[in-house]
Amino acid sequence: MDNKEMTVDLINENEAVFEQLFKKHFRELHAYAFSLLKDWDVAEEIVQSLFLKLWEKNEWSHIQTSIKSYLYKSVYHDSLNYIRRQKVQLKYQTSTAYAMKNDTDDAAGKLKMSELEQHLSQALSKLPEKCRAIFQLSRFQELKYQEIATQLDISIKTVETHMGKALRILRKEMKEFLPLIALMLFNMFRS
């Protein structure tokens, strides 16, 4: 018998022994992995990859301890490593999702504010000139009705009438933005 025939016989014998090892331990190792992972498919992958690694590296023939003990220990460690990777991945996904939500919320908030400002500007332009001037003095320059009346040389009653008219028109023009305005006011007073 030459070396080539001996090598082929050894490989065939190794394959037969390995196949017997696989058939003998696969089910119980799969059940063990499933008890750790609570996922049928992942448990199967863990056990299959263990046997594949053993075959590729031909480690199984060099195991010093009991093969059963070695296989169980390997499945245990591979399962724990899988769980750790899942936790890290979940933590990363959670932090990424949180960051993206904040960025999206900020971007959406800025877009809404821009829309709100644009709509307010359009609504203000629809006010009669005197009404708009009184509204801007009251709301943007924060003057009291008496100060506005004195500055424009009109009565307080006229200021009140123009403010009422301005608020009615703006309320009608800005009705789609009222929930956003209410939310902004709520957040301003909450902090």
Secondary structure, DSSP 4 states (H G I P E B T S, - for coil): --HHHHHHHHHHHHHHHHHHHHHHHHHHHHHHHHHHH--HHHHHHHHHHHHHHHHHHT-GGG--S-HHHHHHHHHHHHHHHHHHHHHHHHHHHHHHHHHHHHHHHHHHHHHHHHHHHHHHHHHHHTS-HHHHHHHHHHHTS---HHHHHHHHT--HHHHHHHHHHHHHHHHHHTGGGHHHHHHHHHHHHH-
